[in-house]
Each structure stands twice: as structure tokens, then as C-alpha cells.
Amino acid sequence: MSYSGDSFFTLGLGGRVGLVLLSIVLMILCAGLVWRLVNGLGRVWRALIALGVFWTFIWLSPQIYYVYYWMIFEDLPVQVVIGALPGLGDILRLISFTDRASLAHHGQGVFAWGLMAVALLRRRSKSR
């Protein structure tokens, strides 16, 4: 499998670096949110919260990425690009890496599993 035709490579070096940095910041913020939300919960709830944060990310992040593209490309109109909430099948295809083969989709799948790891590795706080 090759990603050579992926739209990521149509960006210049600065655009690619910015996109990677934006993605890292979003991942850290989501991981931190999961870390905080799962405190004191059982494993099933932690996994469901990680899935919920990922699902929300998949739904809302296109707007964040569009704003980034709007900043680096001239002539992009200001618009809302958030669509309907993705269905369970869409999320399962991303998590199972059976969606279209692209850097974005495979990165999202890895991100989902990373959030799950964060959620499941979080230990319950000991009550005082």
C-alpha cells in the first residue's frame, strides 16, 4: 500500500508540518479529555467514553481542519463543513482499518486505538 497519491502530499512542506502539528495538538487534547473523564470508572465505561470522544472528534474535527486549510489557501470560502453525525458503521470502518486507504483514515484508526489505550490504562483513583 502506498500513500503517494494522498492529498497530504499536495501541501507544501510548511502546510504538511502545520497539519501534523495541528493533528498532534488535537490528539493530545482528546487524550487529556479521555484521561480526565474516565477517572474512577470501570473498564467498560472507560472504553465507551474513549469511543464517544473519538466519535465526537470524527464528527467535529473537519471544521477545525477546514479552518486550517482556509488559513493556508487563498480563495477558500468561509463555510461550515460539519455534516451529520457519522454512523456506527463509519466509526467501525475507521477503527478496523477497513475504510478507504488514506493517511487520514489510517491515522484516525490509530488515534481511536490510542484513545482506547489511554482510557484503559487509567487506573482508578484511590479514595482517601
Salt bridges, closest charged atoms under 4 A:
ASP90 OD1 - ARG93 NH2 2.51
ASP99 OD2 - HIS105 NE2 3.97
